[in-house]
Amino acid sequence: MIKKGDNVIITTGKDKGKSGSVEKVFPKEGKLIVAGLNILKRHRKSRKSNEKGTIIDVASPLDISNVKKVK
């Protein structure tokens, strides 16, 4: 059972071998968010005419089966 605050290592994907602490857990979906890892870039359109579009970093959830708890 992985809970918020646990230290985990990512076992698959682009961040394989990296470790971090769990920020949030979604038990119904079987996913979790690890602090500072699995970051995706999202392009945001301008909402107003005088505002510029921006690129923001968003933490994407990982499947619980793709991480391993560290003691």
N, C-alpha and C positions, 0 to 999 in steps of 0.2 A: 504494500500500500504506500503510494507516494503522496506526500502532503506538502502544503505550502511551506517554504523555508528549507526543504530537504536539498542536499547537494546531489546532483546527478551528472552523468556523463552521457553524451549523445553517441549512439552506436551506429547510426546510419545517416546518410545525407551529406550535404555540403559542409556541415559543422561537425563531422565525425571526429571523435576524440577530444572535443572541447567539453569543458565542464562549467557548471554554473548552478545557481540556486533557483528553485521553482518559485515563480511569482504568483501564478494562478493555476488552478486545476479545474477542469470541466469534466466531472465524473460521468455524466450522462453521455457525452460524446466520446469519452475515452481519450481526451487530449489535455495538454498542459502547455504553459508558456514558461520558458527559461529566460532569466534575466540576461539581456545583452546578446542572445543567440537567436538564430533563425530570423534575422531582420530582413524584411523586404522593403523595396522602395516603391512608393505609390505616387503617381503624378496627379496632382489636384488642379482642376481647372479654376480659373478666376471666377469668383461669384459676382463681383461688381465690375463695372466698366473700367475703373481706375486701379484695380487690383491686379497683381501679376499672378500667374500660375506658379505653383511651387512643387518641389519634390519632398515628400515626407517619409521618414523611416517608421515602419510598422512592425511590431513583433507578431509573428505568425505562430499559431499553435502547432505543437508536435504531437504525434501519436504517442501514447504512453508506452507502447511496445518498442519504440525506437530510443528509449532512454534506460539507463541502468543506475540504480541508487548507489551512492558512494557512502561508505561508512566513515 
